[in-house]
């Protein structure tokens, strides 16, 4: 899939920017578990790696939810932004389909207002698979694995014309759907035999 995206971009007139130019970044956090008011009857999705494992990488609802009292700083991560694991489990990301928060394992990437009209969130989501690979190759191993987010923000990010982005998203959506169907079929056949 990654090679396919790179091949499609070769033929298009692509503007290349750095990740830091295109996206605002923020770190996730965990509200204090000692404060019941942050968790009891929560309505706001709060994502952990377990959510990606159980729900996939297009996220709208979380296993755990927080209350508005738990929100601090600049507020929620916006829908259509991306969370990427930059500590512990490296090389995983998801597209947020709802306003939410995530734990400190994730860095949030929100498209800057300047680029909102020329960059499809779903195209960015698919291109982040290439950035996942970069992160895996550039992991710092200390007390726990991590990625230098400042170096990550220097990586090049393509902004092809919107019709090219739409075509890439359309093809990769179909590929992803087919892959899911084949996975389901494989599980069924394994049970059968």
Buried (B, 14 or more C-beta within 10 A) or exposed (E): EEEEBEEBBEEBEBEEBEBBBBBBBBBBBBBEEEEEBBBEEBEBBBBBBEBBEEBEBEBEEBEBBBBEEBBEEEEBBBBBBBBBBBBBBBBBBBBBBBBBBBBEBBBBBBBBEEBEEBBBBBBBBBBBBBBBEBBEEEBEEEEEBBBEBEEBBEBEBBBBEEEBBBBBBEBBEEEBEEEEEEEEEEEEEEEEE
